[in-house]
Amino acid sequence: MPLYGRGVRSFPLNSLVDFKKGGAGLKYEVALSIHTNEIIWIRGPLPASVHDISMFRGCTAEQKKQKKIDKNAFIFHIPPGKKGVGDSGYSGEPSKIITTRKGQSVELKKWLGRVKSRQETFFSRVKSFNVMKNRFRHGKRGTKDKMNRHKLCFES
């Protein structure tokens, strides 16, 4: 289905289009502690068009060629020897993220499933409190001010 055309709303900033939801959106990267009930990382908002692995790495493949890497990305904050748990979208970083793969033990797969389930539960609660569901209309004119205010609301 074409993004623009008859009966489809056009968006002023194509980078803010969330193709999963079919509308404008923002994306946050959130990491939870595996052993405690704490949020240990929040990054965003970024345009919804940014892939999860690109957000994690701090750049797209094209930006990497141009050496435009964001050193504030989560990959640079994971201590040496430590790993996070992620879904299959993070399988391109096996040195930093553990994903479910063939050949892993049943116990490991169950544990990874529980860890990923906690993350999904967190986001379902964020959505149930309408933190990310409704249209955000606050802030002065300009995308940057609105994104800063959205971040403030999300982090609260």
C-alpha positions, 0 to 999 in steps of 0.5 A: 500500500503506498504511503501517499495517495488517495485517501491516505493522509500525508505527513509533514515529516516522513521520518516520523511515520510508524509503518507498523501503526500506519501513522506518525509516531516516536520511538524510545529505547528502554532497558530494564534490569534483569535482576531488579525492577528498575529502568536502567536506560531510556533513550529517545524520542527518535523518529519511528522509522529508526530500526531497533538495531540502528537505535542500539548501535547509534547509527544506520549502515549508511551513517556508519560509512560516513562515520556519523555514530552517536556515542550516546547509544546504548551499545557504548554503555554496556560494560565489557563482558556484560550482555543484554537480552533482546528479541530477534531484531538485535541478533546482529550484535551477538557480542552485546545482546543475547537472543533466542537461537536454535541449539540453546538449552530449554532452560535458557530459552525459558529464562530468555522468554521470561526476561523478554516478557518483563519488557513486554509487560512494561510497555503494555503498562506504559500503553495502558496508562496512555503515555504513548497512545494519544496524540501529543499536542503540547509545547511551543511551535516546532518539532524539537520543543514538542519532542523534548516535552514528550520525552519529559512526559515519557520519563516521568 
